[in-house]
Amino acid sequence: MQIQRGQKVKLENVTQLECFVRWSTPKKQLELDISSFLLQAGNRCEKDEHFIFYGQPSSPDKSVSYAKQTALDGSIFVQLNAVPETVEKIAISLSIHEGDTQNLRFQEVDKLELLLRDAVTGATLYTYSFGDDLRQETAIVVGELYRHQGQWKFSVIGSGFNGGLEALCLNYGLEIEQGASDIQSDPIPPVEAPIEEKPKPNLQKMNINLKKKESVSIAKSNKIVATLEWAKAKKDLDLYCFYVLKNGKRGKVYYRSMGNATSEPYITLDGDSRAAGKETIVIHDPSKLKYVLFASYSAVSNGFGSFKSMKAQAVVDNQMGQRITSPLYEKNHFAYWVAIAHIDFTDANNISVSHVERYSKSGSERSPELFADGLFEMDRGVIEFK
């Protein structure tokens, strides 16, 4: 059912709701972010952890969570029966990342659409098309979930803001720190211990191309997605994920052993593409890992050739707005294997992504081997045949 601005609709017999927003940006390249605010009395977001966005993807009780599947959509999932009674409303918002600083406005966004879906059945309950009247705004409150006589309803808002996500946060009573979040403490009162405050929500995004042998730390999240991308249509590359678990077990995920999401190794491959473009590895529980090495194998049928000429690269995304690309810089026409990126999970809060770029010996099909201490060597593993 199509709904309009100002309309209020019931959410009957729905326990889990997906607020899915999609869009297109044909005029300019710009990035949109979906977010939500859990509001208490007075339309205020009383706690920083009740602001759900790419940098804080779920509420403490997991009743509200953020997800982004592509660059042109995003979702807020709500387990309606689990939302604390103190939360009166949940505002669903959309903003242009760095819209004001880069002079990017909603007038450059087309086909904005909200779909309210039953997350259990997948059925679309309501659809709201909006944005035709937006001009200089950089943020918008799409709508609000609210309680009415013990039942959840949705109110279509469609009101725009200037000032982006920061303006929305201020509107709902939150203070924002830009850049890295530093834990701050109040002055030490007499006799008593210092009172430590939680860091403000961190809006910092990161999209970095690693230089040769460079390492970058990003936030450890609940899920890491890594892709092998390449350009040549007639070439077939395979993504290998060599791993060391916290319990010391070692192994690899690849086209013949595609892993498991809920048990060891907590890593899955999306399938052998056998075509140009992309293969994807998902690390479903980073807390169970110590080290990972991403490597690529070029099938013998490809013949000799340079991985660099195929524009091969590994991309690591923590699903929190931080994306690290590890490209290849060297021309090597005689290798079947290249190790591209290494991840160290041993820090409690961050992961370290490193550019490694090492090649196998000329004509060797022996795979790399990742050791228990995180170091690796080329030409030490088994011979692979495609």
N, C-alpha and C positions, 0 to 999 in steps of 0.2 A: 504493500500500500504506500502510495506517495503521500508524504506529509509536508506541511508548509510552515514558514516562520510564524511563531506565536501559538502553534498548535500543541496540545498536550495529549499524550496517548498512554493507554494502559499497557503494562507488561504482564499479562496474565499467563499463569502456568509456565513462567520462565524462571529458572534457577541460576543459569549462567548466561550472561549476555556479552556479545562482542559488539563493540562500537568501532566499525571499520570505516575508515575514510580513505578515499582515493582521489587522484588528481592528475592533471597533465600540465606541463610547462613548456609549450612549444615556442614561446617568444624569447625566453632567456633561460639559461641554466641556473637554477636555484634549488635550494634544499628546504623541504618543509618537515616540520616535526609535530607529531601528535603528543599530547600530554593530558594529564588529568589532575584535578585538585579535590581532595576529600575535605568537604566543608562542614564545619560545626555551626553552632548558633552564631547568628550575625553574619553569615556568609563568609566566615573566616577559616582559613587553613591554619590551624593552631600549631601543627608540628611540621617541621621540615620533611620528615619521612612520609608525610601524607601528600607530598607533591610527587607524582609518578611521571617519569619522563625517561629519555635515553640514558641519563646518568644515574638514575635510581629506578630500575625497571619493575619494582614491585613494592607494595605496602608491607609493613612488618608482619602482618597476619596473612599475607598472600591473597587477600580477597580482591585486590585490584592489581593488574599487571599490564605492562607495556610490551608491545611486539611490533617489529617492523620487518616485513618480508622483502620489499623491494624499495627502490628510490622513489616510487610513486604511490605508496600507500602506507598505512600504519593502523594499528589496532590498540584499543584499550579493552581488556577483558575484565569483567566484573562477576564475581560469585556473589550474587545478590543476598543469599541467605547468610553469608559470612561477614558482611560489612558490619562493623561495630555500630551499636545503637546510637552512639554519640555523633555519628556522621549523618547529617541531615540531607546533604546533597553531594553529588559528584559531578563536577564541571568537566566537560570534554572540550579541549581547546586545540587549536592548530596555529602554528607560528612559522614565519620564514626565518631560517637560521641566518643571523647577522644581516637581517633585512635593512635595518636603519643604517648600519655602517657601510653597506654596499649599495644602498639606494635600490633595493629590490622590494617590490610592492605586490599586493594581491591582485592588482589589475593585470599582472603578467602571468597569472595562474588561470588555467581553464578547467572546466568540467569538474568542479569540486562536488563530491557526492559522499554523503554519509549513509551507510547501511547498518541498521540495527538487526543483528542476527541472534537467533537462539544458538548458543555455542555448543549445546548438546546435540541438537538435530541438524544444525547447519542451515536451517530455514531462515530466509530473510523476512523479517517482520515488517519493517518500515524502511522507506528510502526518502532521503532529503537531498535535493539538488540545490546548491547555493553558490554565492560568489559573484553573480552577474553585476551586483550593485557595489562591489568592493573596488576601491581605487587606491588610495595612499596607505591603507592599513597594512600592518606587518604581523598582526595577530588577530585571532577571532575566537570567541566563545561559540562553539557550534551548538551546544545544548547542555542540558542538565538532567541528570537522574535525580529523582527526589522521592521521598516517602510521603504517602497520602493515605491516612487511615489504615496504616499497616501494610499498604501495598506500594510497590514501586511503579512510578510513572516516568515518562520522559517529556521534557519541555524543550521545544525547538527555539533556540535563542538567535543565533546568526548575527551577533553584534561584534563589530570590528574595533580594534585597538591600534594605536600607534605605539611604538616602543618595543614591539616583539614580546618574546617570552618573559623578559624582565618586567615589562609593564603588567603582564598578567599576574606575575608573582606578587608584585607590589599591590595590585588590586585586591588580591586575596590575603594580604597581610604578611607575606614572606619577604625576608631580606635575602639578597643574592650576592654571592661573592663570585666575581669572574676569575678565570684562571684556576690554578691548582688550589684545592681545598686544604687549608692548614688548620689543624686543631688549635683552638684558642682556649685560654683559661682565664677565669676571673682573678682579680687580685687575691692573694692569700689572706683570708681573714685571720684574726688572732686565734691561736690555739688550733683552730679547725684546719683540715686538709684543704688543698685547693679544689675548687669546683670546676670540673672539666666540662666544657660545652661541646656538643656535637658540631662537626663542621657544617657550614651552610651548603646547600645543594651546589654541585659543581657543574656549570654549564659548558665546560671546556670540551670542545671536540678536537679530534686529531685525525688528520689525513696526511700521512707521511710516506714519501718514497725513500727507502733506506739507501744510503750511500754504501760503497764497498766496505764490507766488514763492520758496518755500523750496527749498534744495538740501541733499542728504544724500549722503555718500560711503559706499559699501559695497565689500566685497572683490570684486576682479575674479576671476571664476571661468572654468571651461572652457565654460560654457553659460549664457546668459541667456534666461529665458522672460518674455515680456510679454503681457498679455491686456487686451483692451478688454471691459469688462463694463457691461451696462445692464439696466434692469428692465422697461421697458414692452413688453408682449407684441406690440403691433401696430406697433412701430417697428423699422426695420432700419438699423442703423449699420454702417459699414465701417471697419476698422482699416487705416491706412496707416503704413508705416514708411519714412520718408525717411532716406537714409544717405549718409555720406561715408566711403569706404574710406581706408586708410593711403596707398594709392598715388594718392589724389586723385580717384578715380572717384566720381561721384555717381549716385544713382538712387532708386528706390522699389520696395518690395514691397507688393503689394495684390492684390485679387481677380483682376485680369487678368494679373498677372505675379507668380507666387507664389514666386519665388526658387529658390535651390539651397543644399543643406546642405554640399556638399563642394567647391564652387568659388564664384567670385564670384556673389553678394555674401555668401555664407555666412549667409544669412538665409532662413527659410521662413515662409510663412503656412499655417495648417492648413486653409484653405478659406473661401470666402464662406458665412457661416452662413445668410443670408437669413431669419433668425429671431431672436427676442429671446434675449439671454443673453450670449454670449461669442464672441470671436474671438481666436486666439492666434498670436503671432509668436515664433519661436525664433531666437536669435542663436547659431549653432553654433560660431563661432570669434571671440570678442571681440577677440583680438589683431590681427585684420585690420581692425578698425574704428577710426575717429576720432570720428565723431559720429553720433547717431541722433535723429530727431524722430518722436514718435508723435502722429498726428493722427487725427481721426475725421471722416467725411463722412456726412451725413444725406441719404438719397436724396430727390430732388424729390418723389417719390410720398408721402413723409411729410408734405409740407406744411411750413409754418413751425411752429416749436416750440422749446422750450428744451431744450438738451442736459442742463441741470441737472435738469429735471423728469423726464428719463429715467433719472436717477441714473447717468449715464455716468461711468466712471473708468478710468484706466490703472493696471495693477498690474505692477511690475517685480520679478522674483524671480531671485536669483543662484544658486538651487539649493543654497545653503550655509546656509540658515536665516535669510537676510536678505531681507525682503520689503517693498517700498516702494509705497504706494498714492498716486496723484495724482488726487484728486477734482476736481470742478468746483464753484466757489462762486458764479459770476455767473449771473444769468438773462439770456439773450439769445434773444429769440423770432424773430429774423430772419436768423440765420446758418445756412448749409449746412455750414460747416467750423469746426472748433475744433482748435487745437494744444494738446495736453494735457501731454506730458512730453518732456523733452530729456535725452539721456545723453551725457556726455563720457567717452570711453575713452582719452584721451591720457596719463593717468598709468599708470605701469608696474604698479602693484599694486592700484589702486582705480578704481572708476567713480563718476562724480558724476551723480546723478539729480536733475533740477530740475523743479519745478512751473512751467509757463509760462502756461497758459490764455489764449490769444488767439484771437479770432474773426474770421471773414471779414466783409467789408462786407455790408450788407443785400442779400439776393438774389443775391450773387455766388457763382458756382460755380467760380471759379478756385482751384486748390489752393495750399497754402503752398509755399514753395521754401526748401530748406536749402542754404546756401552752404558753400564749401570751408573757411571759417574757423569753422564751427559756428554762425554767426548765421543767422537765418531771417526771412522776411517773409511775411505773409499776402497773398493775392490776386495772387501773382506767377506761379503755375504754370499748367498747362493747365486747361481746363474739363472737368470730369468729368460723364459721363452714365451713369446706372444702367440 
